[in-house]
Amino acid sequence: MVDYSELMSELDELYKNTPKHVDGGILGSMTTWPHRIGVEAFLRFIHVNGNDPFTFRAVAECESKLVREVGALFNAEVGLHTSGGTESNILAVFAARKAAKGETVIAPSTVHKSVDKACDLMNCKLLKIPTHPLKPVDLKTLEEYVLKYKPFLVIITAGTTETGVVDPVEEASELAEKHGFLLHVDAAYGGLLIPFLRKHGLIKTELKMSSGVTSITVDMHKNGMAPIPSSLLFFNNEELKEKVCFDMDYMPSGKSCGLLGTRPGGAVVAAYYTWRAIGLNGYEENALRMMRIAHLLHSELKQITGIEVYPFNLPIITFKSRRYSSDLLLNKLAERKLYLYKAPSLNALRVVIMPHHREEHLYALIKALRELHQL
Ligand SMILES: Cc1ncc(COP(=O)(O)O)c(C=O)c1O
């Protein structure tokens, strides 16, 4: 006989020993403590297969409202819910390849690794434009690469993973129109920050489905505060979206869009109700608060002798120690339950300020870094 209470106490122990965002130690991950409405929605719809919008109409309804309402921020009308930035980017490459039938994808070297994964899976050639990790892609070089290598797809990033740099969306879109390549914008991280920060003049780039842009990734489980797994992939037309839909004749709806089969329908409902609960004002407040905290951390780190801190655009603070290698410092901080990620292109570490962070969460890190760099 299974002892249910024994399993429950084992589970409690496992949970107790797992880091939680609300404790403030998770400082490198682009994940956050999901909004409570999202958690509630997920739990209520935990039994629901997101691949069956016929039986579970709530999923189809929430997905289309989510696409319409979030898409309005980016002038996008067509899209689908996916499991995350990786799936969205893989599908974007897949759709573009089917539509344009090319071999070569071009992206700045700052592009997320999911694009390497996508090209590996689809056997396409990924050419990376060497790009400084703290700078957007150079447009002249991009045009030279396009003319020389004739890609079917160019991928740029609105909020790079390591340093939060925003590539020039509007200008790349003009190049796409001029030279006839498809353009995917990976805004998995920056999508729910950039429109709000731009409103306050803190970011110049306008992130939208302008005429040269073919697809945009926006993650709901990052700055959207929806429970994992949750991303949106927007296309500039229905035809392109249909490229990621497959025949599934035994299902009542007859088709399945995206990479997964059976999938958590609760995640779609949760993403929609999280979006509603936070609202545009809430996302704007979050974005401004995250930038304030980033500035605070940046100026505190600048004052620590032995630390070099880099400039930032979005709330990702990268820094390097003159005393410890990145790996050693990463481990020393993890021993203090401070979990950072790496910025390999700078041989540095990074802190990603997420919506759950409050100023006090950063003090433990600042204190630890001061102690570790004391003479
Ligand atoms: C710019 C960017 N794109 C894509 C991804 C992949 O997202 P996910 O981990 O949700 O698959 C990330 C993750 O950090 C990212 O920063």
The ligand as an SDF file (V2000), in Angstrom:
LIG
                    3D

 16 16  0  0  0  0  0  0  0  0999 V2000
   15.8420   36.1830  -26.4800 C   0  0  0  0  0  0  0  0  0  0  0  0
   15.4060   34.8170  -26.0750 C   0  0  0  0  0  0  0  0  0  0  0  0
   14.8010   34.0160  -26.9910 N   0  0  0  0  0  0  0  0  0  0  0  0
   14.3850   32.7790  -26.6980 C   0  0  0  0  0  0  0  0  0  0  0  0
   14.5550   32.2640  -25.4350 C   0  0  0  0  0  0  0  0  0  0  0  0
   14.1070   30.8660  -25.1310 C   0  0  0  0  0  0  0  0  0  0  0  0
   13.0010   30.9040  -24.3080 O   0  0  0  0  0  0  0  0  0  0  0  0
   12.4900   29.6030  -23.5290 P   0  0  0  0  0  0  0  0  0  0  0  0
   13.5350   29.3190  -22.4880 O   0  0  0  0  0  0  0  0  0  0  0  0
   11.1790   30.0520  -22.9960 O   0  0  0  0  0  0  0  0  0  0  0  0
   12.3510   28.4970  -24.4980 O   0  0  0  0  0  0  0  0  0  0  0  0
   15.1740   33.0480  -24.4500 C   0  0  0  0  0  0  0  0  0  0  0  0
   15.3960   32.5160  -23.1030 C   0  0  0  0  0  0  0  0  0  0  0  0
   16.0290   33.0740  -22.2660 O   0  0  0  0  0  0  0  0  0  0  0  0
   15.6030   34.3460  -24.7810 C   0  0  0  0  0  0  0  0  0  0  0  0
   16.2160   35.1170  -23.8930 O   0  0  0  0  0  0  0  0  0  0  0  0
  1  2  1  0
  2  3  1  0
  2 15  2  0
  3  4  2  0
  4  5  1  0
  5  6  1  0
  5 12  2  0
  6  7  1  0
  7  8  1  0
  8  9  2  0
  8 10  1  0
  8 11  1  0
 12 13  1  0
 12 15  1  0
 13 14  2  0
 15 16  1  0
M  END
$$$$
